[in-house]
């Protein structure tokens, strides 16, 4: 009975290997379908959406929880009555990121809608 089970497993393994080989040959020889460019476009859009979303989240966190060192530096400049060196403000950076996301992802997406 153990020998029969082993033989069955070997036969099943060979069948699966042949099926995989046949599938690979069939799809390898087939022409590209019309669906593939659409899938590639969707994957590219998904990657771009993820990148833009990650940037917006990161900059929103920076806006809501400012860098303590930057706040201390600003206070030091105020106390010394010196002009601080120019650096981008968190709100301006967030606005730029959101604008570029809208332009990259398109006006027909939530990132590109202007109300």
C-alpha positions, 0 to 999 in steps of 0.5 A: 500500500505504501508503494502504491501511494509513492507511485501515485505521488510520483505520477501526480508530480510528473503530471503537474510538471507536464501541465506547467511545461505545457502552460509555459509553452502555450503562453510563451508562444501566444501573442500578447493579448490586448489585456496586457497593456491595460494591466501594465498601465494599471500596475504603473498607475498603482505604483504612482498612486502608492508613491504619491500617497506615501509622500503625502502621508509623510509630509502630513506627519511632518506638518502635524508633528514638526521637527523639534530641532527646527522649532528650537532653531526658529526660537533661537533665531527669534531670541537673537533677533537674527533672520533664519535661513530660508527653508521650505515650510511644511505646509508649502511642501505638502501643497507642492506634493499634492499639486504634483500628485494631481498632475501626475495621476490626472484630473479624473482622480481624487488627487487631481480634483479641484473644488 
